[in-house]
Amino acid sequence: MSTQPPGSPTVVWLHPEAPPKPAEGAPCNGCGLCCLAEPCPLGVLVSRRRRGACAALRWSNADQRYWCGMVADPAAVTGMTHPWAVRAMSALARRWIASGIGCDARLDAQVLPPGQ
């Protein structure tokens, strides 16, 4: 059961270099907002939680964006290292998170004023 009152905002902390959230339906740019707010069904399995940030979410300094660890590096998330299993998990993760379909996060991001 959630401890937040209904309608209260969820606060997530984005990497300062994260790109802004794209418009709904636009291609994913790795802003990370959706995965930091709550895990997707695949994230629930790998995170073992239904609320809070997904444990599979990874920040890439090289790309200056967030990546789903189950797509980018499933071995690091699951510990499984067999090449065929890693390829299969990555392909399955792309399908489960609808990679390439477009942003489906109905979330609005707001920057907090300094000091809050």
Backbone as CSV, one residue per row, in Angstrom:
resi,resn,N_x,N_y,N_z,CA_x,CA_y,CA_z,C_x,C_y,C_z
1,MET,0.839,-1.174,0.000,0.000,0.000,0.000,0.889,1.244,0.000
2,SER,0.560,2.201,-0.807,1.345,3.429,-0.908,1.155,4.293,0.326
3,THR,2.250,4.933,0.762,2.168,5.833,1.909,1.897,7.265,1.475
4,GLN,1.909,7.525,0.160,1.641,8.867,-0.343,0.143,9.080,-0.500
5,PRO,-0.333,10.267,-0.172,-1.746,10.567,-0.421,-2.030,10.548,-1.929
6,PRO,-3.219,10.151,-2.328,-3.564,10.150,-3.743,-3.372,11.536,-4.354
7,GLY,-2.794,11.574,-5.529,-2.603,12.834,-6.234,-1.358,13.595,-5.826
8,SER,-0.633,13.098,-4.829,0.579,13.809,-4.425,1.694,13.510,-5.431
9,PRO,2.581,14.468,-5.644,3.630,14.276,-6.642,4.670,13.256,-6.181
10,THR,5.245,12.558,-7.135,6.352,11.649,-6.879,7.627,12.395,-7.211
11,VAL,8.578,12.362,-6.327,9.837,13.041,-6.556,10.880,12.002,-6.940
12,VAL,11.524,12.222,-8.069,12.635,11.378,-8.490,13.821,12.285,-8.773
13,TRP,15.005,11.762,-8.559,16.219,12.538,-8.773,16.891,12.060,-10.045
14,LEU,16.894,12.910,-11.049,17.511,12.592,-12.333,18.975,13.010,-12.324
15,HIS,19.761,12.324,-13.118,21.146,12.739,-13.316,21.125,14.149,-13.894
16,PRO,22.004,15.051,-13.447,21.963,16.440,-13.926,22.147,16.569,-15.442
17,GLU,22.792,15.610,-16.061,23.019,15.657,-17.511,21.955,14.901,-18.305
18,ALA,20.946,14.368,-17.631,19.906,13.600,-18.325,19.167,14.493,-19.313
19,PRO,18.838,13.945,-20.483,18.081,14.740,-21.447,16.660,14.990,-20.937
20,PRO,16.009,16.039,-21.430,14.631,16.307,-21.004,13.684,15.223,-21.518
21,LYS,12.608,15.002,-20.791,11.630,13.988,-21.205,11.056,14.350,-22.568
22,PRO,11.024,13.364,-23.475,10.416,13.643,-24.784,8.893,13.695,-24.671
23,ALA,8.276,14.224,-25.687,6.809,14.238,-25.739,6.300,12.808,-25.836
24,GLU,5.103,12.593,-25.323,4.498,11.269,-25.405,4.402,10.832,-26.871
25,GLY,4.878,9.643,-27.168,4.868,9.110,-28.529,6.164,9.362,-29.283
26,ALA,6.969,10.316,-28.822,8.258,10.596,-29.461,9.250,9.501,-29.086
27,PRO,10.296,9.318,-29.894,11.287,8.284,-29.573,11.924,8.501,-28.197
28,CYS,12.214,7.401,-27.523,12.876,7.465,-26.217,14.252,8.094,-26.393
29,ASN,14.590,9.003,-25.489,15.914,9.630,-25.539,16.749,9.281,-24.317
30,GLY,16.246,8.387,-23.461,17.001,7.962,-22.297,16.931,8.912,-21.130
31,CYS,15.834,9.664,-21.010,15.715,10.612,-19.892,15.641,9.896,-18.551
32,GLY,15.110,8.671,-18.531,15.055,7.869,-17.318,13.883,8.132,-16.403
33,LEU,13.076,9.120,-16.705,11.991,9.503,-15.806,11.036,8.345,-15.516
34,CYS,10.636,7.620,-16.536,9.666,6.544,-16.333,10.231,5.456,-15.417
35,CYS,11.470,5.059,-15.638,12.077,3.975,-14.857,12.463,4.417,-13.449
36,LEU,12.705,5.700,-13.259,12.989,6.204,-11.916,11.704,6.352,-11.102
37,ALA,10.584,6.585,-11.784,9.301,6.734,-11.097,8.770,5.383,-10.612
38,GLU,8.865,4.358,-11.464,8.412,3.018,-11.093,8.903,2.024,-12.129
39,PRO,9.129,0.781,-11.716,9.594,-0.205,-12.686,8.468,-0.670,-13.605
40,CYS,8.839,-0.989,-14.844,7.890,-1.596,-15.781,7.690,-3.056,-15.356
41,PRO,6.822,-3.811,-16.015,6.634,-5.215,-15.624,7.939,-6.025,-15.610
42,LEU,8.819,-5.791,-16.575,10.108,-6.482,-16.562,10.942,-6.000,-15.380
43,GLY,10.915,-4.705,-15.123,11.646,-4.144,-13.996,11.155,-4.669,-12.662
44,VAL,9.862,-4.961,-12.553,9.315,-5.544,-11.326,9.976,-6.906,-11.086
45,LEU,10.148,-7.677,-12.159,10.772,-8.994,-12.015,12.227,-8.880,-11.578
46,VAL,12.995,-8.022,-12.241,14.426,-7.952,-11.931,14.710,-7.122,-10.685
47,SER,13.870,-6.144,-10.383,14.070,-5.306,-9.193,13.500,-5.948,-7.934
48,ARG,12.519,-6.831,-8.140,11.772,-7.437,-7.037,11.067,-6.368,-6.196
49,ARG,10.555,-5.356,-6.904,9.771,-4.306,-6.236,8.760,-3.745,-7.219
50,ARG,7.679,-3.215,-6.691,6.640,-2.630,-7.535,6.627,-1.122,-7.476
51,ARG,7.372,-0.544,-6.574,7.422,0.914,-6.428,8.871,1.364,-6.390
52,GLY,9.048,2.621,-6.717,10.395,3.189,-6.675,11.161,2.933,-7.955
53,ALA,12.385,3.373,-7.965,13.221,3.261,-9.166,13.531,1.809,-9.504
54,CYS,13.622,1.545,-10.783,13.972,0.208,-11.263,15.456,-0.047,-11.005
55,ALA,15.759,-1.194,-10.442,17.149,-1.556,-10.141,17.957,-1.827,-11.407
56,ALA,17.301,-2.044,-12.533,18.013,-2.334,-13.777,18.429,-1.065,-14.523
57,LEU,17.948,0.086,-14.101,18.261,1.334,-14.802,19.729,1.674,-14.633
58,ARG,20.388,2.037,-15.734,21.815,2.358,-15.728,22.049,3.715,-16.382
59,TRP,22.910,4.526,-15.764,23.327,5.793,-16.355,24.588,5.541,-17.167
60,SER,24.659,6.116,-18.366,25.840,6.007,-19.211,26.498,7.370,-19.327
61,ASN,27.692,7.525,-18.744,28.438,8.772,-18.893,28.826,8.998,-20.345
62,ALA,29.178,7.921,-21.038,29.602,8.036,-22.432,28.474,8.554,-23.321
63,ASP,27.252,8.058,-23.082,26.107,8.442,-23.921,25.297,9.599,-23.342
64,GLN,25.568,9.961,-22.078,24.820,11.017,-21.386,23.318,10.730,-21.408
65,ARG,22.961,9.511,-21.030,21.571,9.081,-20.992,21.440,7.847,-20.126
66,TYR,20.203,7.516,-19.780,19.909,6.278,-19.064,19.645,5.175,-20.084
67,TRP,19.983,3.962,-19.693,19.694,2.767,-20.494,19.038,1.728,-19.595
68,CYS,18.173,0.925,-20.165,17.648,-0.236,-19.455,18.775,-1.260,-19.396
69,GLY,19.169,-1.647,-18.202,20.230,-2.623,-18.046,19.883,-3.976,-18.636
70,MET,18.606,-4.305,-18.692,18.201,-5.581,-19.285,18.363,-5.575,-20.795
71,VAL,18.422,-4.406,-21.393,18.684,-4.298,-22.827,20.177,-4.135,-23.072
72,ALA,20.792,-3.205,-22.357,22.193,-2.849,-22.605,23.189,-3.857,-22.037
73,ASP,22.917,-4.410,-20.854,23.871,-5.310,-20.208,23.155,-6.250,-19.242
74,PRO,22.363,-7.197,-19.789,21.599,-8.083,-18.909,22.477,-8.929,-17.992
75,ALA,23.708,-9.202,-18.389,24.600,-9.995,-17.533,24.875,-9.269,-16.225
76,ALA,25.065,-7.964,-16.281,25.333,-7.181,-15.070,24.114,-7.131,-14.157
77,VAL,22.931,-7.176,-14.732,21.700,-7.104,-13.935,21.368,-8.460,-13.319
78,THR,21.514,-9.529,-14.104,21.068,-10.850,-13.664,22.186,-11.749,-13.151
79,GLY,23.414,-11.479,-13.563,24.523,-12.361,-13.208,24.709,-13.513,-14.183
80,MET,23.791,-13.676,-15.112,23.919,-14.736,-16.119,24.890,-14.266,-17.201
81,THR,25.851,-15.114,-17.556,26.886,-14.688,-18.497,26.968,-15.540,-19.758
82,HIS,26.138,-16.557,-19.894,26.162,-17.366,-21.112,25.769,-16.482,-22.293
83,PRO,26.611,-16.400,-23.335,26.328,-15.487,-24.457,24.939,-15.655,-25.056
84,TRP,24.470,-16.886,-25.225,23.149,-17.088,-25.821,22.054,-16.558,-24.889
85,ALA,22.244,-16.728,-23.575,21.242,-16.254,-22.625,21.220,-14.730,-22.578
86,VAL,22.396,-14.114,-22.621,22.483,-12.652,-22.601,21.814,-12.062,-23.835
87,ARG,22.081,-12.639,-25.006,21.432,-12.157,-26.244,19.927,-12.333,-26.169
88,ALA,19.493,-13.484,-25.678,18.048,-13.747,-25.583,17.379,-12.790,-24.599
89,MET,18.012,-12.554,-23.444,17.430,-11.635,-22.459,17.353,-10.212,-23.012
90,SER,18.382,-9.793,-23.724,18.381,-8.446,-24.297,17.256,-8.307,-25.330
91,ALA,17.125,-9.312,-26.194,16.070,-9.268,-27.215,14.682,-9.288,-26.566
92,LEU,14.507,-10.120,-25.557,13.221,-10.195,-24.868,12.925,-8.879,-24.155
93,ALA,13.938,-8.293,-23.539,13.751,-7.020,-22.839,13.329,-5.928,-23.811
94,ARG,13.947,-5.877,-24.995,13.546,-4.876,-25.999,12.067,-5.000,-26.323
95,ARG,11.617,-6.222,-26.461,10.207,-6.448,-26.786,9.306,-6.080,-25.605
96,TRP,9.681,-6.494,-24.399,8.850,-6.247,-23.217,8.728,-4.777,-22.901
97,ILE,9.787,-3.999,-23.125,9.697,-2.567,-22.813,9.270,-1.751,-24.021
98,ALA,8.937,-2.435,-25.120,8.486,-1.779,-26.352,9.533,-0.794,-26.869
99,SER,10.780,-1.221,-26.843,11.877,-0.386,-27.324,11.636,0.025,-28.773
100,GLY,11.777,1.299,-29.042,11.592,1.816,-30.394,10.168,2.230,-30.715
101,ILE,9.224,1.976,-29.816,7.826,2.313,-30.066,7.554,3.784,-29.764
102,GLY,8.186,4.327,-28.770,7.984,5.726,-28.404,7.688,5.873,-26.934
103,CYS,7.856,7.073,-26.441,7.648,7.363,-25.026,6.172,7.156,-24.672
104,ASP,5.949,6.361,-23.624,4.571,6.158,-23.168,4.396,6.615,-21.719
105,ALA,5.366,7.375,-21.223,5.300,7.859,-19.841,4.397,9.084,-19.758
106,ARG,3.321,8.942,-19.040,2.398,10.071,-18.831,2.804,10.802,-17.562
107,LEU,4.020,11.296,-17.598,4.604,11.996,-16.457,5.059,13.365,-16.905
108,ASP,5.027,14.300,-15.990,5.554,15.633,-16.257,6.732,15.873,-15.337
109,ALA,7.808,16.366,-15.896,8.993,16.664,-15.099,9.025,18.151,-14.773
110,GLN,9.343,18.452,-13.541,9.493,19.831,-13.097,10.827,19.951,-12.381
111,VAL,11.517,21.038,-12.629,12.771,21.303,-11.943,12.453,22.037,-10.658
112,LEU,13.003,21.541,-9.566,12.783,22.215,-8.282,13.684,23.428,-8.188
113,PRO,13.182,24.508,-7.611,14.030,25.675,-7.397,15.208,25.321,-6.495
114,PRO,16.333,26.006,-6.629,17.474,25.738,-5.760,17.085,25.862,-4.291
115,GLY,17.636,24.968,-3.475,17.362,24.997,-2.047,16.201,24.120,-1.617
116,GLN,15.536,23.453,-2.538,14.411,22.580,-2.152,14.789,21.148,-2.289
